[in-house]
Amino acid sequence: MKKYTAQINNKQLVLVSEDQKEIGRIVKLNKFFSSGHYIIFNSRSYDIKNVGFLKNDAELFNSKGVIYFTDLGKERIIKSGADVRIYNFKLSKTNQLFEKGKLLIEVTTEDKKKLKYPIYHLEVDESVDGLLALFFLHYSTQEFSSMGGDGE
């Protein structure tokens, strides 16, 4: 398992490896009439759009189309394209992502009461690419994600 840490830095959630190398970042975009997020990974930008009923689901896409999308009702993330994969998640105090019962990503949060901004710790299976880790981190730490968990 690879270990990562994510911290908010200048309205960006930056994911770094144990040796402090940046894996990627989640950027909050504030425009006058709207706000949104996008991910920067391997010098490429990927947009995130909230979709579905009450905008509880998310799509990660670039100019080539949707790469990953969520299905909160069935607690899963789906990789689209030629190599379709289905990942199941559990959102609670510890957010977890599984594929066929195998734990792929686990996200824990340091005590928010002591910190201005939370610090997230991720344990990520060697087989998981950074883009999926960033998308799951984004989705599992958003306000609406508490609907699937216990609100922590």
N, C-alpha and C positions, 0 to 999 in steps of 0.2 A: 504494500500500500504506500502511495505517495502522500506526503503530508503538506498541506497548504494552509496559509493564513490569509484572511481577507479583512481589510480595514477601509473605512471611509476616509478619503483624502480629497479635499476640495470638490465635494459633490460627486466623487467617483469612488466606487467600491473596487479596490485594487487587490487582485489575487496574486500572491507570491509564493514561491517554493521555499523549502527549508533553508536553502542557501541564498535567499532574498532575491532571486531572479523573478522578474515579472512574468506571469503566465498570461494575464489579460486583465481587462478592466470593464466594469459596467458603468456607463456614463449616464447621468440624469440630464435630460435635455429640457430646459425650461424656455418655452416660447411665450409670447404675449397671450395667445389664446389657448395654448395647449401645452402639455408636458408629456414626456415619454422617456424611453430608455433605449440605449443601444449598447452592444458589446464590441469591444476591440480585442481581436485575437489574431495573432500572427500578422500584424500590420493590416488587417482587413476589418471593415466595419460591418456589423450585422444588426439589423433593426429588430426591435421587439414591439409587437403590437398586441394590446389587450383586446380580446375578442370574446364572443359568446354572451350568454345570459349573464347580466350584471358585470360583464367584462372580467370574469373570473378565470378565463383561460388566456393563454399567451401563445403567440407564434413568433418564432425566430426565423428571419429570412434575410436574403440578400438579393442582388439583381437576378440571380438564377432561380429564385423561388423559395418556398418554405423549406427549412431544413429540419426543425423540430417544432412540435406543437404539443400543447397539454390538453388533457381531458380530465378536469377536476372531478367530474361525476364518477369516473371510474378510477381515479387516482393513478393516472399514468401519463408518461411523456412518450410521444411517438416520433421516431426518426422517419422522415419521408424520403422518397426517391427510390432508386433501384434496390438499395439494401435496407428495406424496412425493418425496423427494430422496435420492440415495445418494452418500455421500462415502467415498472410500478414504483410508486413512492408512498411513503408514510410521513406525514407532517405532524410533529409534536415538539416536545422539548429538544429532541434530536431528530433532525430531518434525514430521511434515508431514501436512497434510490436503489432499486433491485432490477436485475434481469434474470428471469427464470429462477427466482428464489436466491440468487447470489447477490450479496451486498456489494454494490459498486461505489456508492458515495455516501458518506455520513457527514452531516454538518452539525456542529455544536456551537453554541454562543456563550461567550464569557458573560458574567453577570452584568446586565445592562445598568443596574442601579449605581454601580461604582464608576461607570465610564460615560463620557459625553456621547461617544458613538460606540456601538457594539463591535466586538472583534469576533470574527467567525473562524472556526477551525474546521478544516476539511480533511478527511481521509478518503483517498481516491484510489480505486483499483488501477493497476498498471495498464489495463486494457482500455480505460476511459480517456477520450480525448478532452483537451482543455475546454473546447467549445461547449460540450455537454456539461462539464463541471460548472462553467460560468452560467449557463442557462438555468441549470438546476439551482444554483446558489441564488440567482436573481429571483426565480419563481418561488422558492421556498422561504425567502426572507421578506417578501412583500406583505403589505398589510392584509390583503385578501387571503393570504395563505393560511391564516388562522382559522378559516372556515373548515379546513380539512384536519386541523389539529386541535390542541387544547387551548389555543390562544396565547401560548407562551412565545 
